[in-house]
Amino acid sequence: MSSPKSSSIGKGTQLVTGGRSGAFGKRVVNPPVWRASTHLYPDCASLREGVKSNADGNFFYGRRGAPTQWALAEALTELEPGADGTVLYPSGLAALVGALMAVLRAGDVLLVQDNAYDPTRNTAMGLLKRYGVEHRFFDPLDTAAYSDAFCDRTKAVMLENPGSLTMEMADIPALAGIAREKGAVSLIDNTWATSTGFPALERGCDISITALTKHIGGHSDVMMGAASAGEKLHRRLRQTAQQLGHVVSPDDAALALRGLRTMGVRLKQESESALAIARRLSARDDVAHVLCPMLPGAPGYELWQRDFTGGCGLFSFVLRGRDDAARCRLIDALDLFGIGYSWGGFESLALPFDVEPIRKKMSWPKTGWGVEDRCGIRLSIGLEDAGDLIADLEQAFAVMNQD
Ligand SMILES: *Cc1c(COP(=O)(O)O)cnc(C)c1O
């Protein structure tokens, strides 16, 4: 079989058939796990020829990959309309940092969404600063202030939608459009929806980055990241990743590819359960805010409807007037939800969060939350039955409210 490239085919079909154009794709369903540092050449002439063609599909040395990694990269490129290629990284954060390093140099200014994933913010404040790149945080909901934040040296903007933890939806086509007008490269952390729910390049972004650790791996057993872009930027991503020595193992690439095949049904199911749970939570008196852009009436719903073709099981809520002790009582009483970082696996997780100490431009009064309503909880809804998850949450709320 060949990989249908037509965008008229459904996402589920694309997820199943992607990345199978190579020699193996026609003969086996899954590419072999091809473990190799060294590829052998028949003679010196082919060895010399081999180094010249730096592209997926050409054997050279393990750092440039082998058929398992190429199949995954090809599948991801096919899923991102407008992409010429995809570079794989050993984690989602490595993809974010690798992409930033590919487009920035000393003296440049980087704009970072104030509600970006915390390690992304830390890279701007730490590593990039040490290498001479300045950063400015901006409120993605304030387009005028964002536009004013550009200067002659602004060379890149780091976007993410929805924002980490507080799940604000920004108008990405507008923000990416402004970046383009000002001559800056826009990068987006597209982990929440993936390209199947938000075709980032089609919506105006230049580089689409995904933590494959989350939905694509999908089983909490692999860490990986990817960045996809058009021809020119893909070449820069690739060169920088090779200079940084980034490489992913074929075993991990096979796991990510396996996860990818079923991602469509998982995201559909998770989204449906998350929506049912978000509805229940929004009816409770002890919940002040449900931060779930897929929920009609919730903040960001209109933009989600306009720009996205899918969602996922990750959303947050804020307790009304409760303190941290009450919040911990609730989370500790949960039976089916694990307590831990990450998300996008088949199992449900709960995480307490406090954003006030980590935000610079999106301070508390701007969130519209009450002064007493500060205790946030993020849920990653997995594939358990929604009814069981709702019952688990309800008994945990009862434990919280006992004192
Ligand atoms: C988890 C996550 C990452 C980083 O992925 P890792 O594989 O854990 O490094 C990046 N962005 C977002 C939004 C994430 O949730």
The ligand as a MOL file (V3000), in Angstrom:
LIG
                    3D

  0  0  0     0  0            999 V3000
M  V30 BEGIN CTAB
M  V30 COUNTS 15 15 0 0 0
M  V30 BEGIN ATOM
M  V30 1 C 5.0060 17.8460 28.5110 0
M  V30 2 C 5.0200 19.0600 27.6650 0
M  V30 3 C 6.1680 19.4120 26.9600 0
M  V30 4 C 7.4730 18.6980 27.1120 0
M  V30 5 O 7.4800 17.3980 26.7400 0
M  V30 6 P 8.5460 16.3770 27.3960 0
M  V30 7 O 8.5620 15.2540 26.4640 0
M  V30 8 O 8.0360 16.0880 28.7560 0
M  V30 9 O 9.8680 17.1110 27.4520 0
M  V30 10 C 6.1060 20.5190 26.1630 0
M  V30 11 N 4.9810 21.2570 26.0650 0
M  V30 12 C 3.8720 20.9540 26.7260 0
M  V30 13 C 2.6740 21.8060 26.5620 0
M  V30 14 C 3.8500 19.8610 27.5680 0
M  V30 15 O 2.7590 19.5810 28.2780 0
M  V30 END ATOM
M  V30 BEGIN BOND
M  V30 1 1 1 2
M  V30 2 1 2 3
M  V30 3 2 2 14
M  V30 4 1 3 4
M  V30 5 2 3 10
M  V30 6 1 4 5
M  V30 7 1 5 6
M  V30 8 2 6 7
M  V30 9 1 6 8
M  V30 10 1 6 9
M  V30 11 1 10 11
M  V30 12 2 11 12
M  V30 13 1 12 13
M  V30 14 1 12 14
M  V30 15 1 14 15
M  V30 END BOND
M  V30 END CTAB
M  END
